[in-house]
Amino acid sequence: MTNEDFWQSILNIIHQGYTQNGLSKLEEYAENFISQRLVYKRFSPSEQHGCIEGGTNHVIASILAGAEIEADKLSAPEGSFKREQQCGETQAERIEQWAKKTGCWIDNTDITIPKLLGEEIAQGGEAHVYDNGATLVKVIGLDYFVQPILALDRITLHNAYFPATRMIVLGFGRNKYGMFDIIVEQPFIQGSRMNDNEIAEYAVNLGYKLVNPKNWTFATERIYLSDMHDENVIRSPKGNVFVVDCDIRINTPDLRVGGTQILTNEIEWDASFN
């Protein structure tokens, strides 16, 4: 199967309304993604493993978000924020239709989740956090990313580079205002906050360069890593460092911190796979 054949198959599944045959085909593609017979060239091999670590829901949603968007859904000028919003809403609608068919959709997340887990224990710029015993459940909006594909990338990259606090995608939903949410589960880490100098030393030791201390931003040519402040980086009682949250992206030139990567949704099949 060629790259073009694969994505046409995904579009057919979407346009046919996620029939039972289409859902089975998506599961088959996800199995090939997880076995890494299907190689997603958007990511390095370790990053594809990070996507896999997010669970099957994460893999399928990432595939659906990566499918081409028809021209009739993109009326805004190319490169405009409005066009980015149109891309984001189309991606969200595709994931929503699939999630409703497969039972991983929650309506009114800001009402339903508290009924299930109790009141939120923390709130960040994009996420509402709930206590789930040994784990936390986070309801993540698209405030920082606009497009679901970029928010899903963030989970993939977090899992690849900070696997001790991996995020598993439980499902999706919309809040009472109709805003799209990704619902994830993550280990609860108990520890103390680190100061900016300690965080900078930790990031530099991982190979990142400090590019903007005002918003805790670090980078390599491949990865943009931001929001690394004292609420998001924790030192355990044993001295281990855990990144529990951050803004992590593929470092493209438009982020203007020395990135060299170009986003692609190209796939290929591993001919050596037995």
N, C-alpha and C positions, 0 to 999 in steps of 0.2 A: 504494500500500500504506500503510495506516495504522500508527501506532505499535503498536496492539494486534495487528494482523495480523502484523507483523514478529516480535514476540516470541512469538506463538503458533506461528509457523513454526519459530523456534529451538527451542521446547519440543518440537515434533513431531519435529524432527531428533534431539534428545536421547533422547526416549522410544522412538524407533524403532531406536535402537542405532547411529546413524551409518552408515546404509546408503550405498551408492555414490551414490545420488541425493542423499541428505542431505549427504554430503561435497561433492558438486558444488555444491549450493545454498550451503553455507557459503563455498566459494571465490568464488562469484558475489557474495555479500554483502560479502566482504572486498574484492573488486575495486571495488565501489561505494563502500565506506568509503574506500579508498585514492584513488579519483578524487574523493572528497568529494561525490558525488551523494547518498550516505547521510550525513546530518549527525547526529553523536552529540552531543546537547546537554549531555552531562555535561562536555564540554570546550569551551574556546574554539577558534576555527579553528586558531590556532597550536598549541594543545595536541593537537588531533586530528592535526595534522601530526607532532607528537612521537610519537604512537601509531603512525602509519604508519612513521616512521623505525625503530621497533622490529622491523619486518618482518611478513610475513603471519602467522607463528605468533603474534606478539604481538597482532595485530588480532583474529584468530579467538578466541584465548583470552580476550581482553577482552570480546568479544561473549558468549561462552558463560558467563563469570562474571557478566555483567550480567543474565542471564535470571532471571525470578522463581523463587523456591524454593517448592515446594508445602508447604502447611500441615502435612501429615503428617510432614514431615522436621524440623519445628521444634516440638519438645515443650517446650523450656525457656521460661521466662517472657520476654516481650518486654522488651528492654533489658538483659537479663542477659548476662554474659560467656559462659555456657554456650550461649545462643542464637547468639551471634556465632561460637562454635566450630562449631556445627551448620551455620550458613550457610557457613563456610569449608570444612568438609569436603565439603559437597555441591558447592560450586564446584570443589574440587580433584578430586573424583570425575568430574565432567563433563569437565573438561580432560583428565584421565588417560585416559578412555575414547576421547576423540577423538585424543589424541596417540599412543596405541597403534595406532590404525587408520591413522594417517598417517606413522608411523615417526619421530616426534620425541620418543620416550619412552625414558628410561634407567632401568633398575632399579639399585638399590644404588649411588647416585651417589657415595657416599664410598668405594666400592671400585672402581667402573668408571672414573670420571674419572681418578683417579691412575694407573690402568693405561694410560690413553690419553696422559696429559700429564705424568706424573711427580708427585712429591709436591707438595703445596700450598706456595706461597711466602709466603702471608699468610692470616690469619684475623681476621675482624671479629666483631661481635656477631651478625651474621646470615649472613655469607657466607664461603665458602672460595674462595681465589683461586689460580689456576694459570697458569703461564707458557705462552703459546702463540705465542712469537716476538714479532712486532710488536704482538700483542694479548694481552689477559688473558682468561681464561675464569673467570667467577664463578658459583658455585653458591649461590644465594640462598634461604634458608629464609623462613618466615613469622613468625619470632619477633616482629618489630616490628609486624606487620600482621594476623596471624591469618587474614584472608580474602584469598584470591588476588586478588580484584578490586582491593583496596587496594594490594597489592604491584605489580600490573600498572599501576595508576595511577601509582605512584612512578616506574616506568620511563618511562611516557608523559611525565610532567612533567619528569623529568630531561632527556629528549631535547628537549623544547620549550625549556627555559630554559638548558640547558648542552649545546648540540648538538655542541660540539667533542669531547666525551667520550661520545657517544651509546652506548646499550646496544642490541644486537641480540639478540633472543630466539632462541636456537638450539633449545631444547626444554625438556622438563620431566622430572621423575623423583621418586623417593622414595629416602631414604637407608635404611640397614639397620634403622633404628628405625621406618620407615614414615612419616616426616615428608616432606611435600611440598616440592619444590624447583623453582625456576625457574633455567634455565641460560642465561647471557647471555655475550656477547662484547663487549669494550670496548677501545679503543685503550690501549696502554701509554704513559704520559706520564712522562718523566724530568725531574726538577727538584728544587727544594729546598722544604722546608716553610716555611710562613708562620706568623708568630705571631698571637696572638688579635687584637691591635690592627689588624694588616694585613688580617686576614680580615674584621673588623668594618667597616673602611673600604671594602673591596671590596663587601661586601653592601649597605651603606648607599648606595654609589654606584649600585648596581643598583636602588635604590628600596625596599629592605627596612628595617624598623625593628628594632633590637635589642630583644628582649623578655625574654631570659633568658641572661645571659652564662655562667651555670653549666653549661648544657648546649648552648651555642653555637646558640641559637634566635633566628631572625629571622622577620619576617612582613610581609605586605601583607594587605589585606582578602581577597584571593583565594588567596594561597599561604602555607603554613606551611613553613618551611625550618629544619631542625635538623641537629644532628650535624656542624656546619661547623667541625670542629677541624683541627689542623695535619696530621693524616694524610690528610685528605680533600680538602684544598685545596692545590694545588701551583703554584709559580711556575717557569716554564720558564727555561732559560738566556737566552732572548731577552726575558724579563720578562713574558710572557703568563701569565695566571692560569687555571688549570684546576680545576674542581670534579670530582673523580673519583668521589666518593661523598657521599651526604647522605641525610637523611630528609626527603623533600619530599612534601607532600600538598596536596590542595584544602583551603583553610582554612575549615572549618565551625565554627559557634558552639561545638560541644562541645569543641573543642580549647582554648578559653578564652584565645585570644590576639588577639581582635578580628576573628575571621573572620566573613564575612557570607554564605558560599556554602552552598547546599543541594544535596546530591548527588542526581542524577537519572540515570536510564537511558533517558530519552526519546530517540527518534530521529525524524527527519523526512526526507523526500525533497526534494531541491532541485528545485523545479519549473522553475527556469531552466536546468537542466542540459540540454545538447544532445547 
